[in-house]
């Protein structure tokens, strides 16, 4: 995981805890909750974007493929005795 992802995840977790604490308070402030929720949504969106970028990068990475593909283990030259 990248450092940026971990920092965003930590911040989102902290904001989520603040939201929960505000909701449990005797008189939650609607404005404060709205601002924290907006910030949490932005952080969540950034986390989702980073995750999607990482998945796309992994899916589009070049793969090393063998020149010859064997149908089963017995057709491999080392096991068939035709090496």
Secondary structure by P-SEA (a helix, b strand, c coil): ccaaaaaaaaaaaaaaaaaaaaaacccccaaaaaaaaaaaaaaaaaaaaaaaaaaaaaaaccccccccccccccccccccccc
